[in-house]
């Protein structure tokens, strides 16, 4: 006889909001200044108390987007020595690809951990 508590299933709404924390970072692609930071931040602040997965994934998305912003700034500075152009393109591609992967995982109810992410918010 097992004494483990059954885990609460993650609701459809919780998975949806967790996915939106990641997808909202893509608002920068339609021209929203710092949308990659403010999108996940707003959803995380509104829903973190209600949904544990949103709390976890909101922090994860914010950490990754802040890290990508720092990497993009460094790449922009390195444009002076030409290599920054290629780094800036790579940072943009990595940002979009990993954001989509994270959104798909969150929609499946899985906590996703981004690579290359500096943990600013714990």
N, C-alpha and C positions, 0 to 999 in steps of 0.2 A: 504494500500500500504506500503510495507516494504522498509525502507531506508538502510537496511544492504547491505554491499557490498558482492557479492558472493565470496566465497573462491576459490582461484586458486586450481585446482586439482593437486595432486602430481603426477609428471610424473613417468613413469616406470623406467627411468634411475635414478631418484632421490631416489626412493624406493630401487633400486638395490644397489646403492652406500651406502645408509644408512645401508642396510643389511650387506654389505661387511665390514663396520666399526666394526660391532660386530663379524662377522665370522673370520676376520683376527686375532682376539685375540686367536683363537684356533691354530694358527701356533706354539705356544709353545708345543703343543702335538706332533708335528713332529720333535721336537728337535731344533727349532730356539730359541737361547738364548734371553730372554726378548721379544720374538715375541708377547706376549700378550700386551705389551706396544707399541712397535714400529709399529706393523701392523695397529692398529686403529689410531695412531699418524700420520703416513704417509698419509693414506687415508683422514683423517680429514684436514690436512694441505693443501693437493692438491685440495680438493673438497668443502671446507667450504664456500668459496665465491660464488660458483656456485649454491649450493643447501642448502637451509635453514634447511631441515630435516637432512642432513649430518652434518651440523654444530652442531645441537642440539644433535644428537645421537653419534657423534664423541666425544663430551665432556663427554657425559654420559658413553660411553664405556671406555674412558680413566680413568675417576674417579673410575669406578668399578674395572678396572684391577689394578690400583695403590692400591686401598683398598685391593684387594685380595692378592697382593704381600706383603703388610704389614701384613695381617693376616697370610699368609704362613710363613713369617719370624718369627713372634711371635710363631707360632706353632712349627717351627723347633727348636727354643730355648727351648720350653717346652718338647721336646723329652727327655731331661735329666730326667724329672719326669714322663716319659712314656705317659702321657695324650696327649702330643704333636703329637704322631703318629696318634691317632684317629682324632685329630683336623686337622692335615695336610691332611688326607684322606677326611674329611668332606669339607674342604676348596676347594680341587680339584673338588669334585663332585658338590658343589654349583656353582663354577666358570663355569663349562661346562654347567650345566643345565640352569642357568640364562642367559648365553651367547646365547644359542640356542633359548630360549624364546624371548629374545630381538631381535634376528635376524628375527624371524618369524613375530613379531610385526612390525618391521621396514619395512619388505617386504610388509606388509599390509598397510603401510603408517601411522602407529600409532607411536607416540612418547612414548617410553618405559622408565620407571624410575626403575632402579635397587634398590632392597632393600639392606641394609647393606653397602651402598656406601657413602664414605666420599666425600663431594663436594670440591675438590681441584681446579678445573677449572670451572669457572662460566660463 
